[in-house]
Amino acid sequence: MAEPDEPKNDAKPGGRSKATVASLGFVTMFTMVGFAYMFSIVAGGREIDARQTMNLASAQYVAGNIVVAGDLAAKATLDEENEEEMELYPMQQFLIGAGSFARAHQAISPRDRHEQMETALPYLERSNDLGFPDGRDAEGHRMLGEALHSIGRHERAVKHLRRAVEIDLTLRSKLLPLLARSLASSISAKPDEALRTIVEHLNEASLDNRGRSEAEILRIELLNQLKRFDDALPVIARAEDEISDELQLQMPWAMQLQDQLSLQRGVAHVGRIIESLPREITAQVIAGIPVVSGRKLPQDQQNELLETIRVLDQLQREAEPKVAGSARLLVAQSYLLLDDPDLALARLTQARQQRPFDSRGLEGGVSEIELLASRAMGDDVVQTASYLVREIGQSQYLDFPETTRLEVKQRIIDAIAELRGAGEFEPAVKTATVTSPVLGVASSHSQAGIAYRDWGEATLEAGKGPGGELSREASVAARERFRGAGDAFSDAAKEQFDTDEYVPTLWLAIESYQKGRHFSRSAALLEDYLRYEDRGRIPRALVAHGRALLADGNAKAAIDSLQTCIIEYDRDPMRYDARLLAAQAAADLGDRESAREWLEANLTDGQLTPQSPAWRDSLLTLGEMLFAESLSDTLKARELEWSERVEALRATRPRLQAAMRRLDEAVKRYWPLPRTQMAAYSLARGHLLSAELPEVELESDGLQDTARRGLGQKANLERKAALDQFAMLANFLQNEQRDNDLSDKQRALLRNSLIGQADTLRDMNRYAEAAEAYRDMSLRYMNEPASLEAFLGQSQMMRKIGREREADLLIRQANLVLSRIGAQWDDEFDKVTRYDRAGWERYLAWMVERLDQGAKLTSQAAP
């Protein structure tokens, strides 16, 4: 019951307002008249104003009817325009808060008690901010400190508990233990100061044996928290001795203290062993134990742990639920130290399933998640996490202080990271999702996004086949996972819109969408990103925006965004990527000149070196672009009359030579990167294209022999260079094939290089060598479509050297081989040869028929 108002020593004379003096007068009157009289006034129909209601509420508070006082104060409607009434506002807030605080102490359910404390808190805090009513400072700080302590806000509770003790020394005996616990449990935990506080409490002469023993328990807990285990053990022994008489009388409180002392002895024994372990940076911490597989403790420590387990097992069976739960957790730690994770897991599960579910169950569940994650048991982690979250939501007994909330959140995040590291990506996503009530919505989405992103990266890595080529299935799966990451990061960003994390998380979403080739979604997010990001990071957003627009087919808009980066941020490294993408966009629009200018700018920029990816890609892209233009112009020239064809080939020659210079440089610098292998093949074809001009010029009627020989030598030199290039590439790929499987692109390059070798030998009139090259190719690709081209080429070469019979046999062999080529190759015929299967059947049937007719004519003409 609250004591009547009395002037305190710290009150300032003359400091009270007239309203307060009048209020105190009414309080005295109402205390004397009583609540029954005031009720009769209301019941009789007489209205009372806000001031009278507040006076009545104050009287009830003084009389000890604190809940009634709070309810009455809540009904008083103060006029904000009335200055005199608003002077009662601090008193109103104090009484409402005090009423909810008193109701919390009357509550039976811990959840109801917690909710009432939460209700009281804002009123008590407002009263504190405005200044507690005169004479109520100690009570106000006490209630505010106790409310903050009860809902786990220990850092703030310390301030008010300490202030209450300073104001009213009679509160020391009650509040010092509470202050010590808040000091030890606050975010900036101060166990040393907490220990000094409880020692100060133990020095109070007014403590009885029970109070002293309970304080000793707290002192022991703090010593263990400070890892002063050798100091704790003697205190435990002394405390047991002090309650020995009460134990003989089997007094309940003494027996409960005995259980707590046994538990703390176990904490000290286990703690000493943990502290004796060698510090291993790689050790994973599970349930507070640095776990190293295969670790063997000395025999004396094993014996100490086994004895501790025996005592704790008895506590699990006989002690009250809180002590039993703590004992299970300690036994689990002991088994982890003994390198027996299965038994540890069983005890952690028991702790999690403890009824009623409390902070011990929470610790058991989180530790179980850690242990399961360390063993890559992802589905079990999801199941345990779902159970844990449900219990947290339903529990009426769980205190969730700030320190525990932060620690639990971090430990779950670490467990999710452990699952990702073990390749358990889907359970990592599910765990992040189901633990949203604990992690918070934004953190839950972020953790799911990280898991999806890592899943996508792992899918890409696992999907790489020979030569680093990515399978189509892996590409599709990775895109889906990156898009999942984009969705998760995007949702996290929405939750963080008014925080500093909004823009960085938004960028993670953009990156993930771009990796998932969801460019339209990334472009939409980039609009917001460009609006909020600091200038220093705008260039990367402009490049990403340009890439997204280019992928969506909007090359013109892409160039606008990329040019902004190139021009406005001319010293930022992202300008190189911007130029490269701008060149691709310009090429798509047919603006080859601008494309070449941007690529040349990258290659001539003094700050970009050949070792950088942007310089390498610019060189290769420029070479490929110039070659493609030269090939297109050459093919068009073949359709022209002789004189026009010569002029067209002469016009394209400078571009072709520039392309070959770039491709040759790329091959020499970056061999054997997959892209340079294609560059080597293009270089060989470039030499063949270079041979066309002198060959066409040879058709001129007015050439002298000297000029004719010169042109012939030029053509042969180019063909010889092409032959060498084809041979180099084919030899490299054949050597690679002996050690590893080739990718689809590499197999195509090898096939084309071999046919290129044979065709070039043929065009150089080296028929016998060409026939041998075609033969080698037919054997390599026997029963595959490519062998048909080889048979025809070999047959032509046989005829060139006068071996007609062998040439005919090769045609017949080709027809036989066609019948042996399986149906699985049907889609490949028109990709690697001149005809599809039906076309080859018709062509070879016609060829064989001609051979049969020729044979009949030869037979009839014979004598």
Sequence and secondary structure as in RCSB ss.txt:
>XXXX:A:sequence
MAEPDEPKNDAKPGGRSKATVASLGFVTMFTMVGFAYMFSIVAGGREIDARQTMNLASAQYVAGNIVVAGDLAAK
ATLDEENEEEMELYPMQQFLIGAGSFARAHQAISPRDRHEQMETALPYLERSNDLGFPDGRDAEGHRMLGEALHS
IGRHERAVKHLRRAVEIDLTLRSKLLPLLARSLASSISAKPDEALRTIVEHLNEASLDNRGRSEAEILRIELLNQ
LKRFDDALPVIARAEDEISDELQLQMPWAMQLQDQLSLQRGVAHVGRIIESLPREITAQVIAGIPVVSGRKLPQD
QQNELLETIRVLDQLQREAEPKVAGSARLLVAQSYLLLDDPDLALARLTQARQQRPFDSRGLEGGVSEIELLASR
AMGDDVVQTASYLVREIGQSQYLDFPETTRLEVKQRIIDAIAELRGAGEFEPAVKTATVTSPVLGVASSHSQAGI
AYRDWGEATLEAGKGPGGELSREASVAARERFRGAGDAFSDAAKEQFDTDEYVPTLWLAIESYQKGRHFSRSAAL
LEDYLRYEDRGRIPRALVAHGRALLADGNAKAAIDSLQTCIIEYDRDPMRYDARLLAAQAAADLGDRESAREWLE
ANLTDGQLTPQSPAWRDSLLTLGEMLFAESLSDTLKARELEWSERVEALRATRPRLQAAMRRLDEAVKRYWPLPR
TQMAAYSLARGHLLSAELPEVELESDGLQDTARRGLGQKANLERKAALDQFAMLANFLQNEQRDNDLSDKQRALL
RNSLIGQADTLRDMNRYAEAAEAYRDMSLRYMNEPASLEAFLGQSQMMRKIGREREADLLIRQANLVLSRIGAQW
DDEFDKVTRYDRAGWERYLAWMVERLDQGAKLTSQAAP
>XXXX:A:secstr
        TT  TT S HHHHHHHHHHHHHHHH HHHHHHHHHTT    HHHHHHHHHHHHHTT HHHHHHHHHH
    TT HHHHTTHHHHHHHHHHHHHHHHHH SSHHHHHHHHHHHHHHHHHHHHH   TT HHHHHHHHHHHHHH
TT HHHHHHHHHHHHHH GGGHHHHHHHHHHHHHHSTT  HHHHHHHHHHHHT TT  HHHHHHHHHHHHHHHHH
TT HHHHHHHHHHHHHHTHHHHHTT HHHHHHHHHHHHHHHHHHHHHHHHHS   TT EEETTEEE TT    HH
HHHHHHHHHHHHHHHHHHS HHHHHHHHHHHHHHHHHTT HHHHHHHHHHHHT SS  HHHHHHHHHHHHHHHHT
T HHHHHHHHHHHHHHHHH SS    HHHHHHHHHHHHHHHHHHHHTT HHHHHHHHHHTHHHH HHHHHHHHHH
HHHHHHHHHHHHTB GGG B HHHHHHHHHHHHHHHHHHHHHHHHTTTSTTHHHHHHHHHHHHHHTT HHHHHHH
HHHHHHHS GGGHHHHHHHHHHHHHHTT HHHHHHHHHHHHHHTTTSTHHHHHHHHHHHHHHHTT HHHHHHHHH
HHHH TT  TTSHHHHHHHHHHHHHHHHHHHHHHHHHTTS HHHHHHHHHHHHHHHHHHHHHHHHHHHHHTTSHH
HHHHHHHHHHHHHHHHHHHHHHTT TT  HHHHHHHHHHHHHHHHHHHHHHHHHHHHHHHHHHHS   HHHHHHH
HHHHHHHHHHHHHTT HHHHHHHHHHHHHHTTTSTHHHHHHHHHHHHHHHTT HHHHHHHHHHHHHHHHHS GGG
GGGHHHHSSS HHHHHHHHHHHHHHHHHHHHHHHHH  
